Amino acid sequence: MPKTFAIINLGCPKNTVDSEGMLQRLAEAGYVATDGLHQADAIIVNTCGFIDTAKEESIKTLLELAAMKRNGQLLIAAGCLGERYAADLARDIPELDGILGTRRWGEITTLLDRVAEGETPCWTGKSAADESFKRTARSASVYIKIADGCSVGCAFCAIPRIKGPHRSKAVEDILDEARQLASQGVKEIVLVAQNTTAYGQDRGERDGLARLLDRLSEAVPEIPWIRLMYTFPDHITPALIEAMASNDRIVKYIDIPLQHADPAMLQAMRRPDAYPGHLISQLRRRIPVIAIRSAFIVGYPGEGEQEFSRLLSFLREAELDRVGVFTYSPEEGTLAASLPGHVGKRIAQKRYRQAMEAQQAISLKKNRRFIGKTLDVLIESQVNETALGDQTKPTYGAQQPVENGRRGSASAKRRHENEDIVFVGRSYRDAPEVDGVVLVHGRATIGEIVSVTITDALEYDLVGRVAG
């Protein structure tokens, strides 16, 4: 009988795509996927090593699995943590049977073969393995990774050390993936990379992403939503803005991690230090309905009250639709880790709370503007509404970190406790996993896009009823 395996995916959507690739490779080699960890002959943990909390979660997961590991069961550490700390993991968790770096996920079956021969492989660095794989849609919304690595060199970020320089995927490979997904009825593809707006730059292209969006739209006309994530502000060109504005199937949503709004902080972070409000204005002038998401770091070395006040002022002025706030985490080997003027944890947490409170009021204000309007909503699940307000687990699979300020919609339980069943979906304003949701009353089908009339607004979510 073929051996069984289980994959535990930790971290970002880019990891999700790599995990899907490993799953496909293993299935083609005759392995059978199982949800039962104890029954699996091999457990593969696709780890994250980006910030301290992510590393801690990955290490905790590996240690727990090592403690419960049965005789003959294999435990593999894959992904970013394996790439960055391979020697430490091999020393500190001797129960590991193999380590597979983030750029070598395509060699998972070969690694397991070597383990079966008695080796303990530790494979990191570059790989010549083909990273293409047959895509299998597991929901109506699917990620497509259009590039890997990063060449920006932000002072606080270790991604270039983990992932290597930016490498764009071939256009035809991306189109082939999209066609495979379209044939399976996918309603949304979400383009991801460390920096999606750098797409094609490693090949000398200036507007590679704008052209890719045009090609994608032509290749899969049956997919109604194409969403763009992880855009670097300096690489958002007029051609990209025009491509988004002129094509109805490019979701009017953009994720721009700005990181700060104070020029001195941006310069210390090695980020574009131009006032970010100009870019926001440019986007809104051309695409008035656009939903803009961003992320910011507080407590960065050298951030004083004046610099933080500028960030707060920007948040109140810009009124972004979605905001994630993170306290600075010093990363080994980065320039920022050696900077003077580190901010204490207590002050950083206070600034985090202040920023999120300011954004929460903005989010509620903007959400209320949609009451009485009709939005297209992609239905993703049906749940019992008594689950609303549960603070002990993510709300409706929108697995947004606490740092992003989403702590569940307790008010929804109070306002709608007489309703037993609701559907949960997302509008164009909501990216999967990180943004709010739309709670939908009425008849709907999971995996379909329906028109919903908005009847109520919460801090992060909307409530509505199927139109008609």
Sequence and secondary structure as in RCSB ss.txt:
>XXXX:A:sequence
MPKTFAIINLGCPKNTVDSEGMLQRLAEAGYVATDGLHQADAIIVNTCGFIDTAKEESIKTLLELAAMKRNGQLL
IAAGCLGERYAADLARDIPELDGILGTRRWGEITTLLDRVAEGETPCWTGKSAADESFKRTARSASVYIKIADGC
SVGCAFCAIPRIKGPHRSKAVEDILDEARQLASQGVKEIVLVAQNTTAYGQDRGERDGLARLLDRLSEAVPEIPW
IRLMYTFPDHITPALIEAMASNDRIVKYIDIPLQHADPAMLQAMRRPDAYPGHLISQLRRRIPVIAIRSAFIVGY
PGEGEQEFSRLLSFLREAELDRVGVFTYSPEEGTLAASLPGHVGKRIAQKRYRQAMEAQQAISLKKNRRFIGKTL
DVLIESQVNETALGDQTKPTYGAQQPVENGRRGSASAKRRHENEDIVFVGRSYRDAPEVDGVVLVHGRATIGEIV
SVTITDALEYDLVGRVAG
>XXXX:A:secstr
   EEEEEE S HHHHHHHHHHHHHHHHTT EE S TTT SEEEEEE  SSHHHHHHHHHHHHHHHHH  TT EE
EEEEHHHHHSHHHHHHH TT  EEEEGGGGGGHHHHHHHHHTT   EE S   S        SSSEEEEE EE  
 S  TT  HHHHH S EE  HHHHHHHHHHHHTTT  EEEEE S GGGTTGGGT SSHHHHHHHHHHHH TT  E
EEE    GGG  HHHHHHHHH TTEEEEEE   B S HHHHHHTTS  S THHHHHHHHHH TT EEEEEEEES 
TT  HHHHHHHHHHHHHH  SEEEEEE    TTSSGGG S    HHHHHHHHHHHHHHHHHHHHHHHHTTTT EE
EEEEEEEEEGGGTT TTS BTTB   GGGT    HHHHHHHTT  EEEEEE TT  TTTS  EEEES   TT EE
EEEEEEE SS EEEEE  
